[in-house]
Amino acid sequence: MSTPTLYPRRIQPRIAEAMHDTPVVLLAGPRQAGKTTLVRQMAENGLRYLTLDDELTLLSAREDPVGMIRGLDRAVIDEIQRAPQLLLAIKKSVDEDRRPGRFLLTGSANLMALPAVADSLAGRMETLSLLPLSQSEIEGCSTNWIDSVFSGRILNVGVPAVGSDLVERVIRGGYPEAISRSSSKRRVAWARQYIDAIIQRDVRDVASIEKLDQLPRFLRALAQTAGQMCNYSQLGGQVGLDGKTASRYIGILEQMYLLRRIDVWARNRLNRIIKTPKLQFIDSGLLATILDLDSAEVQQDRTRFGNVLETFVFGELLKHTTTAEGDYRLMYYRDADKFEVDVVIENAAGHLVGVEVKAAATVKQGDMRGLRKLSSLAGDQFKMGVLLYDGNETMPLGDGIWAAPLSTLWGQ
């Protein structure tokens, strides 16, 4: 069996920085994205390493959380979502001893979605995200695409990944274990087992679900709507769930970092609340597996590739937001006249960059209509529009809109 290569993770300096001035640091993200590997390396600096995947440690954490934390000075605690009761004991310990860098926690579920947790560690804990590998991390590039476009520069790329090379990257996704496997057949086997494990085991840690057997079917129904606006009642109806239950299931899958709901951008912030969110998966490799989409099919027929490519781009941009210097939100744009922009990136000052994703190697006039509409609505707040396509050249298209190769996402 191949061992996953160790890739330098862009979040590592952020963790070290946070541990210099914050008592508790939580590294959150999906299971098998590389959190354990990273925190074990950091535990070598005099922190004790404990994992709640170990049954005895888990028993101790659940039966005597205060006793367990009392015995620790500085520690890494892996998979904290398996015993959330530890967090109260950590709070008590930190209130008595506020030294920075006392606890480095990891969680494979978004603990901040649990109200008790958010309240108990407010002001004492910093949360950082570790998602699957970005193409930049795989290629060893250190430049952040989002920071770069907000400063007015599209990254350069030596040899663009186009055609079958691009398709291969999209279908492979970013999980270290999937990347380390030599054939697509072995990658699919890993991804299927991964999804099963999350549904059978991890979901139980964060939610009590009565109809667990419906979750795989529901996930498949969601995969069909990736990149589209989601109607909970309609989605649930496909697998015999009411709209309220469907919405709750989506919330749980979001907590497990499988997918994300994205809000629509509106000029007036109050208007954003009422619009329908769009669903995006976080890893294009898992999405391709759920959809049974492989590179052989894409070479023959690109019909189903567009949505998976959009997921890939969304995932890359989401990873860039976790390591960027600036503070950014990812949204999308769509209006009643069917003008659309796949991803709208907004910075803290309200400035925007629009990103449109195109699976083809040629760019047509009509491909820019969404970006042009967004530009006219946003006025001075519009910094740049980027049409990412399966080609080689970066070209200006007028009005602050550019066509650029998809592989500029991991350029320098």
N, C-alpha and C positions, 0 to 999 in steps of 0.2 A: 504493500500500500504506500502511495506517495505521501510525503509530508508536505503540508502547505508551506510555501516559501514565506519567510518573514519580510513583510513590506514595511518600510518606515511609515508610521501613521502621523498624519498632519496634526492630529489633536494632542499629541503627546506634550509639546511645550505648553499647551493651554492647561493641561492637568497639573503639570509641575508649577505653573504660575498660580493657579487657584489654591494649591496646597500650601503656598507660602503665606497666604493671608486669610484662609477660610478653614474653620474647624472640620467641616464635613464636605467632601466632594463626591457627587454621584455621577458615574459614567453610565449613561443609559443608552440602550439600543437593542436591536434584535439579537436573539440567541445566535451564536456562531458567527458574529460579525467580526470577532477578534478582540473582544473586551478582556477575556481571561488572559490571553497571551500578553496583552499590553499591561494589565495591572500586576501580573506575576513578575514582569520585568521591573516594574516600579517598586514591588514589594522587596526587592533585593536591597533597597535603601533603608533597611532596618524596620520594616513594617511586618507584622505577623500576618500570614495569609490563611484565611478560612473560607471554605466554600459551603454554601447551604445545599449544594448538590450531594454533599456527604450526609448520609442518613443520621449518623450520631450527632454531628454538628447541628443539623436541622432540628433534631429532637431537643437538644439543649437550648437552642434558640427559641423554640416554641414553649417549652416547659418552664424555663428559668431565664428569660431574656435579661433581666437585671443582673443576675449572677454572672451570666456569660460576659456581658459588657464590662462589668466591674473588674473582671480579671484581665482586661486588655488595656494597654497603654496607647499604642498606635497600631492600627490594623487595617488590612484590606479584607472586606467581606463581600464575597462574590455571590450573585443571584439573590439579592436582598428581598426581592418580591415574594420569595417562598416563605418568609417569616416577617411580615410587615410590623409585627409587635416589637421587633428589635429597635425600630426607629424611635419609639418613645423612650426606651432605655438609653439609646444614644443621645437623645435630646437632654435627658437628665444628667448624663455623664459630661456632656459638653457644657452644660450650664454651670457645672462645678469646676470645669477646667477648660478654658476657652483657647488653649494653644491651637495655632493653625496646623492643618495637616494631620489631624488625629485619626480621621476615618476616611478611607477611600472605598466607596461602595460601588458595586455594579448592579444593574437591574435589567432584565430582559423584558420587563413590562413597564409601561409608563406609569410610575408610581404617583406622579403628580396628578393623575386623574383620580386618585383616591383622596377625598377631601381631608381625612384625618392626617394624612402624611403631609400634605401641603401646609396645613396649619402648624403641625408640630415642629417642623424644621425651618419655618420662615426666618430669614435673616441669619441662619446658622449654616445653610447648605447652598452650594453652587452646583447646578446641574449642567453637564456637558453631554453631547450626543456622539456616539460612535456608530455610524451606519456601515453597511458593507463597503468594501474597497471602492474608491473612486478610480476612474481611468487615470487620473493624475498620479494617484498613489502607486498604481500598477506600473506606470511608465516612469516613475521617479521624478515627476515635474512638481515644482514647488509654487508655481504662480496660481493665484486665485482668479478664475474667469470672471466672477461677478464683480469683485473689487476693481478688476481691470476695465470692464466695460463701463462701469460707473465713472471711471476716470477718463473715459473716452477712447479706450484702446482695445481693439480685438486682438487676441493673442495670435502669435505666429505658430505655424505648425510645420515641422520639417518635412515629413512624408505623410500626407493625409491618409487616414484609413477610409477607403471607399469600397463600394460594392460588397463583395463577399467577406472582406476583412471586417467591415463595419457590421454586417449582419451577424458574423461570428461573435463579436464583442457584445452586441445587444442581447443575443440569445444566451450567452454565457453568464451575464450578470456580474455581480461583485462579491459574492460570498467566497472567502479564501478557500474553503474546502472544495467548492464547485470549480474554481479556477485551477486548482491543483490537479484535477482529474484529467486524464489524457484523452478521453473520448466523450462525445456528446451523450452517448448511451449511459456512461457512468455518471455524468453530471446530472442527467435526468433522474437516474436511480437515487442519487443523493437528495435532489430537490424534493422528490415525492416523499421520501422518508422524513425529510425535514418538516414538510407541511403536516404530515400525519402526526409527528411527535408534538408539534405545537398545539394542534387541535386536541389530541388525546390527553396531553399532560399539562402544558403551560396555561391553557385557557382555564383549567380548574383552579390554578393558583390565584387568579384574579377575579373569577366570576363563578357564580353557581348557575349553570345552564341546564335546563331540564331536557332540551331536545338536542343534545350534543351530536346525535347522528345526522342532524340536518345541516350542520355547519359545513362539511365538505361540499355538499350540493350547493349551498348558499354561496360559498367561496367561488365555485365554478360560475355561478350566475353573475357574481360581481366581476369576475375576470372578463366576461363578455362586454361589460359596460365600462371598462377601464378608459379613462380619458373623456367620459361623457357625464352629463349631469345626472344625478341619481334621484330616482323616484322610489322612495322606500317601499311604498305599498305595492307598486308594480313588481319590484325586485323580490320582495318577500312572497308575493303571490305565486311566483314561479316555483317556489319550493314549499308552499303551504304555510307561510308565516304572515302574521299581520304586520302592518307598517311600523308599529311601535317596537315589536320584537326585532324586526329587520334593522331598525335604526340602532337598537341596543347591541345587536350582533356586530354591526359595523363599528360601533364604538369599541367593542372588545378587540376586534381585529386591528383597530388603530392602536390600541394599547399594546398589542403584541408587535407593533412596528411592521405589519404586513402591508398596510395601506394608509392613505391619508386623505381626509376630506379637504378640498381646497375651495376657499371662498372666492366669490366673484369680485372683481375690482369695480368700484363705482366712484365717481368723482366726489360725491357726498358720502362721507363715511357711514352716516346713519342708514343709507340705502343698502349697505352691504348685508345688513342683518337678514333682510327678507328674501334675498335671492337664493336660488338653489345651488348647493355646493356641487363640485365635480369630484369624482373619485379617482385617485391615482394610486397604483401600487408603487412600492418603494424600490423593488428590485425587478428589473426586466427579465432576468433569468427565471425567477419563480413564476412570474406572470406567463412567460412562454411555456413553462412546464404545465401549468394549470390549463392552458389553452391547447396543449398538445401541438405547439407550433415549433417546427424545427427548420434548420437552414435549408434543407432540401426543398421543403415546401416554398420557402421564401424565394429561392432561386427560380422556381417555376411560376410562382404567382405571389405578387406582393400585396394582395388585397388585405390580408390580416396583419401585415407587418407595420403599417402606419401607427396603429395604437400602441404597439409594443415599443416602437421607436420613440414615441412621445413619452412613454413611461420611463425609458432609458434616460432621455434628456432631463425629465423632471427629477429623476433620482440623482443624476450628476449635479444638477443645480442645488438640490436639497443638501447634498454632501458639501458643496462649496459654501452654503450658508453656515454650516457648523464650524468652519475653520476660517471664515472671512474676517477681515479687520472691521468692516462695517456691520450694521445690524439690518437684516433684510427679511422681508416676508414674500412668500410665493403665492400668487393668486392667478386668476385667469380672467379673460374678458369675453363676454358674449352679450349681444343685445337682441331686441325683438326683430331687428332687420337681418338677423343671422350673420352679423359681423363678429368674427371671433379672433382671439389671440390665445395661443396655447398656454403660455406662461407670462404673467406680468410680475416683474420683480420690483418691489417698492422698498426704498431705503427709509431710514428714520425721519428724513426731512420731507418725505412725500414725493421724491423724485422717482421716475419710472424708467425701466428698460423693458421693452416688449420682446418676447422670443417666440418665433413661429417655427415649427418643425416640419420639414418636408422630406419624404423618403426618396424623392426623385433626384436625378443628377442635373435636371434643367430647371430653371426658375422662370416662371411666367408672370406677366403683369398682374393677373388676378390673385397671385399668391400674397400680394402685399396689401390687399384691401383692408384686412383687419388691423394691421400695424398702422396704416395711414389713418384709419378711423380713430384708433387709440391716441395717435399723435395729435389729431385735431381736438379731441376731447381734453387731453391733459395739458395742451399748450406748453408753457415754459417748463412744466414739470417733466416733460418727456425728454429723456436724455439721449436715447438711442433705440432703434428697432433692429433686431437681428433675425434674419431668416436663415436658419441652419439647414443646410442641404447636403446631399450625398455627392459633393463635388470637390474640386481642388482650389478654386480661386476665391479670394476675399475681394468683393467689389462693391463700390458705393452705388446705391440705387436712388439717390436724391432724398431730400427731406429728413436727413439723419437716419435713413434706413440702409442697412447693409446686408448683402448675401455673404455668408461665411461657411466654410466646411464644418460639418459636425465635429470633426476632430480638433477644431480650435478649442473645444471644451477642455482638452488636456494639452494645450499648447504652452509656450513659454513667452 
